[in-house]
Amino acid sequence: MAATNVECVDFLEFQDTLKKMRQFDDKIIYKLNETIPTESFKGQINLSSKCEELFEEVQNSHIQRESAINKCLLAAKERVKYLKNQKDSQGDNPIFIKNLRKEQTNLRLLQSELSVEEVLKNRTMNAFHDKCRGYYKPTNVSL
């Protein structure tokens, strides 16, 4: 799911989309067990290339989600800025104040999603490292 297809205006819809995008990380243990076979089958496949492929999938998933969150964060910041300008020019109109508060809440929720994303990335990368460390060591990642 590409970050460009993410709906940013409705936060609940955005969360549903993120939930679908995060399924890959939720199933990382299964994917790792599928990638790394039992001892009797280890000689039949190239574990280094399998771990490298899985790492690329993990990285792509993380990049897509982070891009989607940042895209929506930027849109929310723009809406807050616009509403602040409207409030300043229109005075203390209750409609603008209400809309501004709603957008500020959405902005805070989106910022919290970045923290959730960081926790998920760390959990996934630790699981990946535990299973694949003997076969593939990514060069651009710190664990």
C-alpha positions as CSV (number, residue, x, y, z in Angstrom):
1,M,0.0,0.0,0.0
2,A,1.6,3.2,-1.2
3,A,1.9,6.2,1.1
4,T,0.3,8.3,-1.6
5,N,-3.0,6.4,-1.3
6,V,-3.4,7.3,2.4
7,E,-6.4,9.4,3.5
8,C,-5.2,12.1,5.9
9,V,-8.4,14.1,6.6
10,D,-10.2,11.4,8.5
11,F,-8.0,10.2,11.4
12,L,-9.9,7.0,12.0
13,E,-9.6,6.1,8.3
14,F,-5.9,6.9,8.5
15,Q,-5.6,4.6,11.5
16,D,-7.3,1.8,9.7
17,T,-4.9,2.2,6.8
18,L,-1.9,2.2,9.2
19,K,-3.3,-0.9,10.9
20,K,-3.3,-2.7,7.5
21,M,0.1,-1.5,6.7
22,R,1.4,-2.7,10.1
23,Q,0.2,-6.3,9.6
24,F,3.6,-7.1,8.1
25,D,5.3,-6.2,11.4
26,D,2.7,-8.0,13.4
27,K,3.5,-11.2,11.5
28,I,7.3,-10.8,11.5
29,I,7.9,-13.9,13.8
30,Y,5.9,-16.0,11.4
31,K,7.8,-14.6,8.4
32,L,11.1,-15.3,10.2
33,N,10.2,-18.8,11.0
34,E,9.1,-19.3,7.4
35,T,12.4,-17.8,6.2
36,I,14.7,-19.8,8.5
37,P,13.9,-23.5,8.4
38,T,14.7,-26.1,10.9
39,E,18.2,-27.5,11.2
40,S,17.5,-30.4,8.8
41,F,16.6,-28.1,5.9
42,K,19.2,-25.3,6.4
43,G,21.6,-26.8,3.9
44,Q,19.0,-26.7,1.1
45,I,18.5,-22.9,0.9
46,N,20.6,-19.8,0.9
47,L,19.8,-18.3,4.3
48,S,21.8,-15.2,3.6
49,S,19.8,-14.2,0.6
50,K,16.5,-15.2,2.3
51,C,17.3,-12.9,5.2
52,E,18.4,-10.2,2.9
53,E,15.1,-10.4,1.0
54,L,13.2,-10.3,4.2
55,F,15.2,-7.3,5.4
56,E,14.4,-5.4,2.2
57,E,10.7,-6.2,2.8
58,V,10.9,-4.9,6.3
59,Q,12.7,-1.8,5.2
60,N,10.2,-1.1,2.5
61,S,7.3,-1.5,4.9
62,H,8.8,0.9,7.4
63,I,9.6,3.5,4.7
64,Q,6.0,3.3,3.4
65,R,4.5,3.8,6.8
66,E,6.8,6.5,7.9
67,S,6.2,8.3,4.6
68,A,2.4,8.0,5.1
69,I,2.6,9.4,8.6
70,N,4.9,12.3,7.6
71,K,2.6,13.1,4.6
72,C,-0.4,13.3,6.9
73,L,1.6,15.3,9.5
74,L,2.5,17.8,6.9
75,A,-1.1,18.1,5.8
76,A,-2.3,18.5,9.4
77,K,0.3,21.2,10.1
78,E,-0.8,23.1,7.0
79,R,-4.5,22.9,8.1
80,V,-3.6,24.1,11.6
81,K,-1.7,27.0,10.1
82,Y,-4.5,27.9,7.7
83,L,-7.1,27.7,10.5
84,K,-4.9,29.9,12.8
85,N,-4.7,32.5,10.0
86,Q,-8.5,32.3,9.5
87,K,-9.0,32.7,13.3
88,D,-6.7,35.7,13.4
89,S,-8.4,37.4,10.4
90,Q,-12.0,36.5,11.4
91,G,-11.6,37.2,15.1
92,D,-12.7,34.7,17.8
93,N,-15.3,33.0,15.7
94,P,-16.4,29.8,17.6
95,I,-16.5,27.8,14.4
96,F,-12.8,28.5,13.6
97,I,-11.8,27.9,17.2
98,K,-13.6,24.5,17.2
99,N,-12.1,23.5,13.9
100,L,-8.6,24.6,15.0
101,R,-8.8,22.6,18.2
102,K,-10.0,19.5,16.2
103,E,-7.0,19.9,13.8
104,Q,-4.6,20.4,16.7
105,T,-5.9,17.2,18.2
106,N,-5.4,15.4,14.9
107,L,-1.9,16.8,14.7
108,R,-1.0,15.4,18.2
109,L,-2.5,12.0,17.3
110,L,-0.4,11.9,14.2
111,Q,2.7,12.8,16.2
112,S,2.0,10.0,18.6
113,E,1.8,7.6,15.6
114,L,5.4,8.4,14.9
115,S,6.3,7.2,18.4
116,V,4.2,4.0,17.9
117,E,6.0,3.5,14.6
118,E,9.4,3.8,16.3
119,V,8.4,1.1,18.9
120,L,7.2,-1.2,16.1
121,K,10.4,-0.7,14.1
122,N,12.5,-1.5,17.1
123,R,10.5,-4.6,17.9
124,T,10.6,-5.9,14.4
125,M,14.3,-5.2,13.9
126,N,15.2,-6.9,17.2
127,A,13.2,-10.0,16.1
128,F,15.0,-9.9,12.7
129,H,18.4,-9.5,14.3
130,D,17.7,-12.4,16.7
131,K,16.8,-14.8,13.9
132,C,19.0,-13.6,11.0
133,R,22.1,-12.3,12.7
134,G,24.2,-15.4,11.8
135,Y,23.2,-15.2,8.1
136,Y,22.8,-11.5,7.2
137,K,24.0,-8.3,8.8
138,P,22.6,-5.1,7.3
139,T,25.1,-2.4,7.0
140,N,22.9,0.7,7.3
141,V,20.9,-0.3,10.5
142,S,21.8,0.2,14.1
143,L,20.1,-2.2,16.6
